Amino acid sequence: RRVLFRSGGALAAPRYNHVAILAGDKVLVAGGQGNSGTLAASELYNPVAGSFAPAGALANARVNHSVAMGYGKPVVFGGVGPSALAGAEVFDTATNTFGAGGNMLTPRYQATATTLLNGKVLVAGGANFDPLSSAEIYTPPGAPPTPPTVTLSATPATIQLGQASTLTWDSTDATDVTINGSPVAVDGSVSVSPASTATYDLRSEEHTSE
């Protein structure tokens, strides 16, 4: 099996020591070191078009920063610009702009940022001239996203082998729903006639009901 590379377009501004993260259906590239110094500019990569387009600029130009998803939005942490930064900035995928995200307890650069299962972010280590051992838990501004829910019912609920039953499902805040691995509408029904004992597994992005 061969691994192949092909052209993916070109950034408008050359840069290194920047961050990149999936933002909706695009890739956000932000900050870094450019030809003329530390950058505040960000760009969005469209994988369908194979090209970059300008996005909102960071309030603070920064390099050696960190990025992670917080409550479903990209959050940029710390970095250097020109001294160590404590500030976080949240990228809004609806407006393609950055907004203030509060300040870390300790300014730091080259730290790790990891999204936790509850949508909060663990920022750990890095440096502020000297290496840091401290870590911080970041709670993004605003409310956490509503997790999708899904319910499944059968009418009649009990049948003999070969008889028909109608499966009906309803979902809330779900974008992708599958039954036994096959994509279906987010709300709907289907008639089934199992010839043997069967389990119907209904799944949304974060919830399972059998």
Secondary structure, 3 states (H helix, E strand, C coil): CCCCCCCCCCCCCCCECCEEEEECCEEEEECCEECCEECCCEEEEECCCCEEEEECCCCCCCECCEEEEECCEEEEECCECCCECCEEEEEECCCCEEEEEEECCCCCECCEEEECCCCCEEEECCECCCECCCEEEECCCCCCCCCCEEEEEEECCCCCCCCCEEEEEEEECCCCEEECCEEECCCEEEEECCCCCCCCCEECCCCEEC
